[in-house]
Amino acid sequence: MKIKYSSNKLEKQLTTPKELSKKFGTMAKKVAQRISELKAAETLEDMRSLPAANCHELKGNKKGKLAVDISANYRLIFEPCQNPIPQKEDGGMEWILITEIEIITTEDYH
């Protein structure tokens, strides 16, 4: 899958080992693993086969975005880059057609 980043600063934090370790400490390895998994996936649907990632659509004020687990509460948040976003008839995203995402942030939103 093709990955973009919402800012150059975020890209540096998530792709440079030194910055990754500085920002995330003990979670750095898990963050790097999730990004590797996203890159390796052909489509977002492939992420469903990784139970530990727990890839899921968000609700409420984060509707239209998705997340993967980094830790019990911490998430890597992203959204599809395609325009229009592939949709199912029920309104959910058509994951098998999503091949490009933009990582927006990492946060504990619980």
C-alpha positions, 0 to 999 in steps of 0.5 A: 500500500502507498503511504503518505504523511500529513506533515514532513515532521510526522514522516520524519518521526515515523520513518527515522529510527532515531526520531522514532525511538525519541518520540515513542520510546518503548513503543517505537518497535511496534510503531515501526512494525505497524508501518511495515505491515501497512506498506506490505499490504496490497490493500487495506483488506489485508490488514484484517488478517492481522488480529494484533493490528486491530485495524478498524474504522473510527466513529463520531468526530473521527468518522472517515478515519481508521486506526491500528493498535500500537498499544492498549490505548495508543493508535496510529490514525490514518485515512484513505487518500483516494477520491472518492473513497470507495464505499459499500452500499451500507456506507462503510469503506470498501477496504479491498479497494483502498490502496493508498493512505495518509497517516494523520497522527498517533494518539491515545484517544481513549 
